[in-house]
């Protein structure tokens, strides 16, 4: 009882390396970044992300002042890279960096939100009605979770990242433009000094005389002085074709026509690519954002990206308007109700 001062404290053991927390963090990182995350660093992906961010940020918003340019830009980048974006509804929209949620019938009920701050983040719990949750590419198995285009095409994204990483390593580490010049027997010091003397001698003729002879007693053959190029030949694996194919596939996933980034692109083709991006990629995303905002903000909200991006044929619209006005005037002269005539050709607002 009195030897407590002699007892040694129990040795505390802590796990290093792996563990549940480590595995959970790695799983979360893989979920956020995709399989490897290397494709996110490529210029092709960042071009697509920039188009999404810019296209949504200038959308015409009707019915929700909270959806400002900055919030829509953040939502566009998050949707392009993560497939979902979460904002807390306060006096303004507060972006949420990470979150967990509970569901009922596949619909979120409550959120535990992590909000990034300059001095460290904070956590806040909110009901689903207090949160704007935009998501694209949701699956029936988890309708509360969105998936990014990169995650839905992870094989192509990994290929794009692998090809660009491989080319980067080749240009960084391979002896491009280097040559090996055979030289008769000499000490290492002499060879180093001879190699150093070639530096900075571009366009000049350099003569070196060898006093070494071969074992047979004669001078070294002149053919031994023929230089050999050590630049790696990677044309056999067709890196250019692989890179272009992977880029085109990623552009297609994001709704960007690959011809938009071709060197031979013309003005009409650029307009068609812009129209395709706005109509088939950004406008459906804008409709999802408007639907979520309508449910949570208590008023009808609409978003339009077609008009701000001018993603339509201006001349064709002008001609169509002239023909419509002429047709309405003729219908009025003939005593036909213009509204009935418009419905006969399915030319009426969507109900």
Buried (B, 14 or more C-beta within 10 A) or exposed (E): EEEEEEEEEEEEEEEEEEEEEEEEEEEEEEEBBBBBBBBBEBEBBBBBBBBBBBBBBBBEBEBBEBBEEEBBBBBBBBBBBBBBBBBBBEEEBBBBEBBEBEBEEEEBEBBBBBBEEEEEEEEBEBEBEBBBBBBBBBEEEEBBBBBBBBBBBBEBBBBBBBBBBBBEEBEEEEEEEEEEEEBBEBEEEEEEEBEEEEEEEEEEEEEEEEEEEEEEEEEBEEEEEEEEEEEEEEEEEEBEEBBBBBBBBBBBBBBBBBBBBEEEBEEEBEBBBBBBBBBEBBBEBBBBBBBBBBEBBEEEBBBBBBEBBEBBBEEEEEEEEEEEEEBBEEBEEEEEEBEEBBEEEEEEEEE
